Amino acid sequence: MTRWSVAMALVGLMVVVAGRVRADDKQDVTRGAQAWVNALLDGDVAAVKAHSIGDEKELTKWEAVTKMLGAMKRLNEAAVAKFGDQGAMLGAGARRPDFAQIQKDSQIQVAGDEATLINKDRRPLKLKKDGKEWKVVLGSIQDNSRADAAQMAAITGALSGVADEIKDGKYPTAREALMALGQKIKAAGTGGGGGPGKPDDPK
Protein backbone atom coordinates (compact mmCIF):
# COMPACT_ATOMS: atom_id res chain seq x y z
CA MET A 1 0.00 0.00 0.00
CA THR A 2 1.27 3.51 -0.75
CA ARG A 3 1.57 5.80 2.22
CA TRP A 4 -1.92 6.68 3.38
CA SER A 5 -3.24 6.64 -0.19
CA VAL A 6 -6.57 5.29 1.01
CA ALA A 7 -7.15 8.15 3.43
CA MET A 8 -6.11 10.88 1.07
CA ALA A 9 -7.91 9.47 -1.93
CA LEU A 10 -11.08 9.45 0.12
CA VAL A 11 -10.60 13.06 1.10
CA GLY A 12 -10.10 13.91 -2.56
CA LEU A 13 -13.34 12.16 -3.46
CA MET A 14 -15.59 14.10 -1.07
CA VAL A 15 -17.08 16.76 -3.30
CA VAL A 16 -19.66 19.49 -2.74
CA VAL A 17 -21.11 20.78 -5.97
CA ALA A 18 -22.64 23.63 -7.95
CA GLY A 19 -24.33 21.85 -10.82
CA ARG A 20 -27.61 22.37 -12.65
CA VAL A 21 -29.90 20.69 -10.13
CA ARG A 22 -32.45 21.93 -7.64
CA ALA A 23 -30.93 23.51 -4.53
CA ASP A 24 -32.68 20.95 -2.34
CA ASP A 25 -31.16 18.09 -4.34
CA LYS A 26 -27.70 19.61 -4.13
CA GLN A 27 -27.92 20.15 -0.40
CA ASP A 28 -29.28 16.68 0.28
CA VAL A 29 -26.58 14.97 -1.78
CA THR A 30 -23.96 17.13 -0.11
CA ARG A 31 -25.20 16.20 3.35
CA GLY A 32 -25.01 12.52 2.45
CA ALA A 33 -21.41 12.81 1.26
CA GLN A 34 -20.33 14.84 4.27
CA ALA A 35 -22.01 12.48 6.72
CA TRP A 36 -20.12 9.57 5.19
CA VAL A 37 -16.68 11.18 5.15
CA ASN A 38 -17.08 12.57 8.68
CA ALA A 39 -18.04 9.15 9.99
CA LEU A 40 -15.07 7.65 8.17
CA LEU A 41 -12.56 10.12 9.61
CA ASP A 42 -14.07 9.73 13.09
CA GLY A 43 -13.53 5.97 12.92
CA ASP A 44 -17.24 5.41 13.49
CA VAL A 45 -17.87 2.00 11.89
CA ALA A 46 -21.61 1.94 12.61
CA ALA A 47 -22.12 5.40 11.08
CA VAL A 48 -20.08 4.57 7.98
CA LYS A 49 -22.22 1.49 7.38
CA ALA A 50 -25.39 3.52 7.97
CA HIS A 51 -24.35 6.03 5.30
CA SER A 52 -23.16 3.41 2.77
CA ILE A 53 -24.62 1.09 0.18
CA GLY A 54 -22.55 -2.01 -0.57
CA ASP A 55 -22.31 -5.76 -0.37
CA GLU A 56 -20.85 -7.67 2.57
CA LYS A 57 -17.35 -7.74 1.08
CA GLU A 58 -17.34 -3.98 0.48
CA LEU A 59 -18.71 -3.20 3.93
CA THR A 60 -16.07 -5.43 5.56
CA LYS A 61 -13.32 -3.70 3.64
CA TRP A 62 -14.51 -0.22 4.59
CA GLU A 63 -14.89 -1.29 8.20
CA ALA A 64 -11.15 -1.97 8.21
CA VAL A 65 -10.43 1.39 6.56
CA THR A 66 -12.65 3.16 9.09
CA LYS A 67 -10.88 1.59 12.05
CA MET A 68 -7.53 2.60 10.55
CA LEU A 69 -8.61 6.22 10.11
CA GLY A 70 -10.08 6.28 13.61
CA ALA A 71 -6.70 5.18 14.95
CA MET A 72 -5.05 7.88 12.84
CA LYS A 73 -7.32 10.50 14.41
CA ARG A 74 -6.51 9.19 17.89
CA LEU A 75 -2.78 9.39 17.11
CA ASN A 76 -3.10 12.94 15.83
CA GLU A 77 -4.97 14.04 18.95
CA ALA A 78 -2.41 12.42 21.26
CA ALA A 79 0.52 13.94 19.33
CA VAL A 80 -0.90 17.46 19.25
CA ALA A 81 -1.76 17.28 22.96
CA LYS A 82 1.79 16.22 23.76
CA PHE A 83 3.92 18.10 21.23
CA GLY A 84 1.75 21.01 20.09
CA ASP A 85 2.10 22.14 16.48
CA GLN A 86 4.99 19.76 15.86
CA GLY A 87 2.73 16.85 16.70
CA ALA A 88 0.41 17.72 13.82
CA MET A 89 2.67 15.76 11.47
CA LEU A 90 1.39 12.53 13.01
CA GLY A 91 -2.01 11.41 11.80
CA ALA A 92 -2.37 14.34 9.40
CA GLY A 93 -4.50 12.19 7.10
CA ALA A 94 -7.37 12.45 9.57
CA ARG A 95 -7.91 16.15 8.87
CA ARG A 96 -11.27 17.24 7.52
CA PRO A 97 -11.40 18.32 3.87
CA ASP A 98 -12.18 21.91 2.96
CA PHE A 99 -15.71 21.42 1.61
CA ALA A 100 -16.09 25.08 0.67
CA GLN A 101 -13.04 24.95 -1.59
CA ILE A 102 -14.02 21.59 -3.05
CA GLN A 103 -17.43 23.06 -3.93
CA LYS A 104 -15.82 25.57 -6.26
CA ASP A 105 -14.02 22.83 -8.20
CA SER A 106 -16.78 20.25 -8.53
CA GLN A 107 -20.05 19.39 -10.24
CA ILE A 108 -23.04 17.14 -9.60
CA GLN A 109 -25.37 15.10 -11.76
CA VAL A 110 -28.70 13.86 -10.37
CA ALA A 111 -31.01 11.42 -12.16
CA GLY A 112 -33.90 10.21 -10.07
CA ASP A 113 -32.56 8.46 -6.99
CA GLU A 114 -28.96 8.37 -8.26
CA ALA A 115 -26.31 11.08 -8.11
CA THR A 116 -22.73 11.39 -9.31
CA LEU A 117 -20.25 13.77 -7.72
CA ILE A 118 -17.22 14.67 -9.83
CA ASN A 119 -14.23 16.54 -8.44
CA LYS A 120 -11.68 18.63 -10.33
CA ASP A 121 -9.57 15.53 -11.04
CA ARG A 122 -12.59 13.88 -12.69
CA ARG A 123 -12.91 11.26 -9.97
CA PRO A 124 -16.57 10.23 -9.76
CA LEU A 125 -18.33 9.24 -6.57
CA LYS A 126 -21.84 7.82 -6.80
CA LEU A 127 -24.60 8.15 -4.23
CA LYS A 128 -28.02 6.53 -4.15
CA LYS A 129 -31.11 7.76 -2.37
CA ASP A 130 -32.32 5.37 0.31
CA GLY A 131 -35.55 6.65 1.79
CA LYS A 132 -34.86 10.33 2.45
CA GLU A 133 -31.08 9.99 2.70
CA TRP A 134 -28.37 9.96 0.05
CA LYS A 135 -25.82 7.21 0.73
CA VAL A 136 -22.40 6.55 -0.75
CA VAL A 137 -22.20 3.62 -3.17
CA LEU A 138 -19.02 1.89 -2.01
CA GLY A 139 -18.49 0.09 -5.29
CA SER A 140 -18.09 3.43 -7.09
CA ILE A 141 -15.00 4.49 -5.13
CA GLN A 142 -11.77 4.34 -7.09
CA ASP A 143 -9.39 2.60 -4.71
CA ASN A 144 -5.88 1.88 -5.95
CA SER A 145 -4.69 0.60 -2.60
CA ARG A 146 -3.07 -2.81 -2.52
CA ALA A 147 -3.55 -3.26 1.22
CA ASP A 148 -5.60 -6.19 2.42
CA ALA A 149 -7.55 -6.46 5.67
CA ALA A 150 -4.57 -7.92 7.54
CA GLN A 151 -2.29 -5.06 6.48
CA MET A 152 -4.86 -2.43 7.42
CA ALA A 153 -5.28 -4.11 10.80
CA ALA A 154 -1.50 -3.97 11.25
CA ILE A 155 -1.45 -0.27 10.40
CA THR A 156 -4.31 0.32 12.84
CA GLY A 157 -2.34 -1.48 15.55
CA ALA A 158 0.76 0.60 14.84
CA LEU A 159 -1.17 3.88 14.98
CA SER A 160 -2.93 2.96 18.20
CA GLY A 161 0.26 1.67 19.76
CA VAL A 162 2.21 4.86 19.13
CA ALA A 163 -0.74 6.95 20.35
CA ASP A 164 -0.67 5.05 23.64
CA GLU A 165 3.11 5.38 23.90
CA ILE A 166 2.91 9.13 23.32
CA LYS A 167 0.37 9.42 26.14
CA ASP A 168 2.70 7.38 28.36
CA GLY A 169 5.55 9.81 27.66
CA LYS A 170 7.77 7.34 25.81
CA TYR A 171 8.89 9.81 23.14
CA PRO A 172 10.57 13.12 24.05
CA THR A 173 9.90 14.63 20.60
CA ALA A 174 7.39 14.35 17.81
CA ARG A 175 10.16 13.32 15.42
CA GLU A 176 11.05 10.33 17.58
CA ALA A 177 7.41 9.30 17.70
CA LEU A 178 7.17 9.62 13.91
CA MET A 179 10.27 7.48 13.43
CA ALA A 180 8.89 4.84 15.77
CA LEU A 181 5.64 4.79 13.82
CA GLY A 182 7.51 4.29 10.55
CA GLN A 183 9.41 1.36 12.06
CA LYS A 184 6.24 -0.25 13.35
CA ILE A 185 4.53 0.06 9.99
CA LYS A 186 7.59 -1.31 8.19
CA ALA A 187 7.65 -4.25 10.58
CA ALA A 188 4.01 -4.89 9.72
CA GLY A 189 5.03 -5.37 6.10
CA THR A 190 3.48 -2.22 4.65
CA GLY A 191 6.62 -0.31 3.75
CA GLY A 192 6.52 2.35 6.45
CA GLY A 193 7.84 5.26 4.44
CA GLY A 194 7.34 8.73 5.84
CA GLY A 195 4.35 7.86 8.02
CA PRO A 196 0.98 9.58 8.13
CA GLY A 197 2.52 13.01 8.18
CA LYS A 198 3.60 12.64 4.54
CA PRO A 199 0.67 11.29 2.56
CA ASP A 200 0.91 10.53 -1.12
CA ASP A 201 -0.58 13.00 -3.57
CA PRO A 202 -4.01 11.59 -4.43
CA LYS A 203 -3.98 12.99 -7.95
C-alpha positions as a Markdown table, in Angstrom:
| # | Residue | x | y | z |
|---|---|---|---|---|
| 1 | Met | 0.0 | 0.0 | 0.0 |
| 2 | Thr | 1.3 | 3.5 | -0.8 |
| 3 | Arg | 1.6 | 5.8 | 2.2 |
| 4 | Trp | -1.9 | 6.7 | 3.4 |
| 5 | Ser | -3.2 | 6.6 | -0.2 |
| 6 | Val | -6.6 | 5.3 | 1.0 |
| 7 | Ala | -7.1 | 8.1 | 3.4 |
| 8 | Met | -6.1 | 10.9 | 1.1 |
| 9 | Ala | -7.9 | 9.5 | -1.9 |
| 10 | Leu | -11.1 | 9.4 | 0.1 |
| 11 | Val | -10.6 | 13.1 | 1.1 |
| 12 | Gly | -10.1 | 13.9 | -2.6 |
| 13 | Leu | -13.3 | 12.2 | -3.5 |
| 14 | Met | -15.6 | 14.1 | -1.1 |
| 15 | Val | -17.1 | 16.8 | -3.3 |
| 16 | Val | -19.7 | 19.5 | -2.7 |
| 17 | Val | -21.1 | 20.8 | -6.0 |
| 18 | Ala | -22.6 | 23.6 | -8.0 |
| 19 | Gly | -24.3 | 21.8 | -10.8 |
| 20 | Arg | -27.6 | 22.4 | -12.7 |
| 21 | Val | -29.9 | 20.7 | -10.1 |
| 22 | Arg | -32.5 | 21.9 | -7.6 |
| 23 | Ala | -30.9 | 23.5 | -4.5 |
| 24 | Asp | -32.7 | 21.0 | -2.3 |
| 25 | Asp | -31.2 | 18.1 | -4.3 |
| 26 | Lys | -27.7 | 19.6 | -4.1 |
| 27 | Gln | -27.9 | 20.2 | -0.4 |
| 28 | Asp | -29.3 | 16.7 | 0.3 |
| 29 | Val | -26.6 | 15.0 | -1.8 |
| 30 | Thr | -24.0 | 17.1 | -0.1 |
| 31 | Arg | -25.2 | 16.2 | 3.4 |
| 32 | Gly | -25.0 | 12.5 | 2.4 |
| 33 | Ala | -21.4 | 12.8 | 1.3 |
| 34 | Gln | -20.3 | 14.8 | 4.3 |
| 35 | Ala | -22.0 | 12.5 | 6.7 |
| 36 | Trp | -20.1 | 9.6 | 5.2 |
| 37 | Val | -16.7 | 11.2 | 5.2 |
| 38 | Asn | -17.1 | 12.6 | 8.7 |
| 39 | Ala | -18.0 | 9.2 | 10.0 |
| 40 | Leu | -15.1 | 7.6 | 8.2 |
| 41 | Leu | -12.6 | 10.1 | 9.6 |
| 42 | Asp | -14.1 | 9.7 | 13.1 |
| 43 | Gly | -13.5 | 6.0 | 12.9 |
| 44 | Asp | -17.2 | 5.4 | 13.5 |
| 45 | Val | -17.9 | 2.0 | 11.9 |
| 46 | Ala | -21.6 | 1.9 | 12.6 |
| 47 | Ala | -22.1 | 5.4 | 11.1 |
| 48 | Val | -20.1 | 4.6 | 8.0 |
| 49 | Lys | -22.2 | 1.5 | 7.4 |
| 50 | Ala | -25.4 | 3.5 | 8.0 |
| 51 | His | -24.3 | 6.0 | 5.3 |
| 52 | Ser | -23.2 | 3.4 | 2.8 |
| 53 | Ile | -24.6 | 1.1 | 0.2 |
| 54 | Gly | -22.6 | -2.0 | -0.6 |
| 55 | Asp | -22.3 | -5.8 | -0.4 |
| 56 | Glu | -20.8 | -7.7 | 2.6 |
| 57 | Lys | -17.4 | -7.7 | 1.1 |
| 58 | Glu | -17.3 | -4.0 | 0.5 |
| 59 | Leu | -18.7 | -3.2 | 3.9 |
| 60 | Thr | -16.1 | -5.4 | 5.6 |
| 61 | Lys | -13.3 | -3.7 | 3.6 |
| 62 | Trp | -14.5 | -0.2 | 4.6 |
| 63 | Glu | -14.9 | -1.3 | 8.2 |
| 64 | Ala | -11.1 | -2.0 | 8.2 |
| 65 | Val | -10.4 | 1.4 | 6.6 |
| 66 | Thr | -12.7 | 3.2 | 9.1 |
| 67 | Lys | -10.9 | 1.6 | 12.0 |
| 68 | Met | -7.5 | 2.6 | 10.6 |
| 69 | Leu | -8.6 | 6.2 | 10.1 |
| 70 | Gly | -10.1 | 6.3 | 13.6 |
| 71 | Ala | -6.7 | 5.2 | 15.0 |
| 72 | Met | -5.0 | 7.9 | 12.8 |
| 73 | Lys | -7.3 | 10.5 | 14.4 |
| 74 | Arg | -6.5 | 9.2 | 17.9 |
| 75 | Leu | -2.8 | 9.4 | 17.1 |
| 76 | Asn | -3.1 | 12.9 | 15.8 |
| 77 | Glu | -5.0 | 14.0 | 18.9 |
| 78 | Ala | -2.4 | 12.4 | 21.3 |
| 79 | Ala | 0.5 | 13.9 | 19.3 |
| 80 | Val | -0.9 | 17.5 | 19.3 |
| 81 | Ala | -1.8 | 17.3 | 23.0 |
| 82 | Lys | 1.8 | 16.2 | 23.8 |
| 83 | Phe | 3.9 | 18.1 | 21.2 |
| 84 | Gly | 1.8 | 21.0 | 20.1 |
| 85 | Asp | 2.1 | 22.1 | 16.5 |
| 86 | Gln | 5.0 | 19.8 | 15.9 |
| 87 | Gly | 2.7 | 16.9 | 16.7 |
| 88 | Ala | 0.4 | 17.7 | 13.8 |
| 89 | Met | 2.7 | 15.8 | 11.5 |
| 90 | Leu | 1.4 | 12.5 | 13.0 |
| 91 | Gly | -2.0 | 11.4 | 11.8 |
| 92 | Ala | -2.4 | 14.3 | 9.4 |
| 93 | Gly | -4.5 | 12.2 | 7.1 |
| 94 | Ala | -7.4 | 12.4 | 9.6 |
| 95 | Arg | -7.9 | 16.1 | 8.9 |
| 96 | Arg | -11.3 | 17.2 | 7.5 |
| 97 | Pro | -11.4 | 18.3 | 3.9 |
| 98 | Asp | -12.2 | 21.9 | 3.0 |
| 99 | Phe | -15.7 | 21.4 | 1.6 |
| 100 | Ala | -16.1 | 25.1 | 0.7 |
| 101 | Gln | -13.0 | 24.9 | -1.6 |
| 102 | Ile | -14.0 | 21.6 | -3.1 |
| 103 | Gln | -17.4 | 23.1 | -3.9 |
| 104 | Lys | -15.8 | 25.6 | -6.3 |
| 105 | Asp | -14.0 | 22.8 | -8.2 |
| 106 | Ser | -16.8 | 20.2 | -8.5 |
| 107 | Gln | -20.1 | 19.4 | -10.2 |
| 108 | Ile | -23.0 | 17.1 | -9.6 |
| 109 | Gln | -25.4 | 15.1 | -11.8 |
| 110 | Val | -28.7 | 13.9 | -10.4 |
| 111 | Ala | -31.0 | 11.4 | -12.2 |
| 112 | Gly | -33.9 | 10.2 | -10.1 |
| 113 | Asp | -32.6 | 8.5 | -7.0 |
| 114 | Glu | -29.0 | 8.4 | -8.3 |
| 115 | Ala | -26.3 | 11.1 | -8.1 |
| 116 | Thr | -22.7 | 11.4 | -9.3 |
| 117 | Leu | -20.3 | 13.8 | -7.7 |
| 118 | Ile | -17.2 | 14.7 | -9.8 |
| 119 | Asn | -14.2 | 16.5 | -8.4 |
| 120 | Lys | -11.7 | 18.6 | -10.3 |
| 121 | Asp | -9.6 | 15.5 | -11.0 |
| 122 | Arg | -12.6 | 13.9 | -12.7 |
| 123 | Arg | -12.9 | 11.3 | -10.0 |
| 124 | Pro | -16.6 | 10.2 | -9.8 |
| 125 | Leu | -18.3 | 9.2 | -6.6 |
| 126 | Lys | -21.8 | 7.8 | -6.8 |
| 127 | Leu | -24.6 | 8.1 | -4.2 |
| 128 | Lys | -28.0 | 6.5 | -4.1 |
| 129 | Lys | -31.1 | 7.8 | -2.4 |
| 130 | Asp | -32.3 | 5.4 | 0.3 |
| 131 | Gly | -35.6 | 6.6 | 1.8 |
| 132 | Lys | -34.9 | 10.3 | 2.5 |
| 133 | Glu | -31.1 | 10.0 | 2.7 |
| 134 | Trp | -28.4 | 10.0 | 0.0 |
| 135 | Lys | -25.8 | 7.2 | 0.7 |
| 136 | Val | -22.4 | 6.5 | -0.7 |
| 137 | Val | -22.2 | 3.6 | -3.2 |
| 138 | Leu | -19.0 | 1.9 | -2.0 |
| 139 | Gly | -18.5 | 0.1 | -5.3 |
| 140 | Ser | -18.1 | 3.4 | -7.1 |
| 141 | Ile | -15.0 | 4.5 | -5.1 |
| 142 | Gln | -11.8 | 4.3 | -7.1 |
| 143 | Asp | -9.4 | 2.6 | -4.7 |
| 144 | Asn | -5.9 | 1.9 | -6.0 |
| 145 | Ser | -4.7 | 0.6 | -2.6 |
| 146 | Arg | -3.1 | -2.8 | -2.5 |
| 147 | Ala | -3.6 | -3.3 | 1.2 |
| 148 | Asp | -5.6 | -6.2 | 2.4 |
| 149 | Ala | -7.5 | -6.5 | 5.7 |
| 150 | Ala | -4.6 | -7.9 | 7.5 |
| 151 | Gln | -2.3 | -5.1 | 6.5 |
| 152 | Met | -4.9 | -2.4 | 7.4 |
| 153 | Ala | -5.3 | -4.1 | 10.8 |
| 154 | Ala | -1.5 | -4.0 | 11.2 |
| 155 | Ile | -1.5 | -0.3 | 10.4 |
| 156 | Thr | -4.3 | 0.3 | 12.8 |
| 157 | Gly | -2.3 | -1.5 | 15.5 |
| 158 | Ala | 0.8 | 0.6 | 14.8 |
| 159 | Leu | -1.2 | 3.9 | 15.0 |
| 160 | Ser | -2.9 | 3.0 | 18.2 |
| 161 | Gly | 0.3 | 1.7 | 19.8 |
| 162 | Val | 2.2 | 4.9 | 19.1 |
| 163 | Ala | -0.7 | 6.9 | 20.3 |
| 164 | Asp | -0.7 | 5.1 | 23.6 |
| 165 | Glu | 3.1 | 5.4 | 23.9 |
| 166 | Ile | 2.9 | 9.1 | 23.3 |
| 167 | Lys | 0.4 | 9.4 | 26.1 |
| 168 | Asp | 2.7 | 7.4 | 28.4 |
| 169 | Gly | 5.6 | 9.8 | 27.7 |
| 170 | Lys | 7.8 | 7.3 | 25.8 |
| 171 | Tyr | 8.9 | 9.8 | 23.1 |
| 172 | Pro | 10.6 | 13.1 | 24.0 |
| 173 | Thr | 9.9 | 14.6 | 20.6 |
| 174 | Ala | 7.4 | 14.3 | 17.8 |
| 175 | Arg | 10.2 | 13.3 | 15.4 |
| 176 | Glu | 11.1 | 10.3 | 17.6 |
| 177 | Ala | 7.4 | 9.3 | 17.7 |
| 178 | Leu | 7.2 | 9.6 | 13.9 |
| 179 | Met | 10.3 | 7.5 | 13.4 |
| 180 | Ala | 8.9 | 4.8 | 15.8 |
| 181 | Leu | 5.6 | 4.8 | 13.8 |
| 182 | Gly | 7.5 | 4.3 | 10.5 |
| 183 | Gln | 9.4 | 1.4 | 12.1 |
| 184 | Lys | 6.2 | -0.2 | 13.4 |
| 185 | Ile | 4.5 | 0.1 | 10.0 |
| 186 | Lys | 7.6 | -1.3 | 8.2 |
| 187 | Ala | 7.6 | -4.3 | 10.6 |
| 188 | Ala | 4.0 | -4.9 | 9.7 |
| 189 | Gly | 5.0 | -5.4 | 6.1 |
| 190 | Thr | 3.5 | -2.2 | 4.6 |
| 191 | Gly | 6.6 | -0.3 | 3.8 |
| 192 | Gly | 6.5 | 2.4 | 6.4 |
| 193 | Gly | 7.8 | 5.3 | 4.4 |
| 194 | Gly | 7.3 | 8.7 | 5.8 |
| 195 | Gly | 4.4 | 7.9 | 8.0 |
| 196 | Pro | 1.0 | 9.6 | 8.1 |
| 197 | Gly | 2.5 | 13.0 | 8.2 |
| 198 | Lys | 3.6 | 12.6 | 4.5 |
| 199 | Pro | 0.7 | 11.3 | 2.6 |
| 200 | Asp | 0.9 | 10.5 | -1.1 |
| 201 | Asp | -0.6 | 13.0 | -3.6 |
| 202 | Pro | -4.0 | 11.6 | -4.4 |
| 203 | Lys | -4.0 | 13.0 | -7.9 |
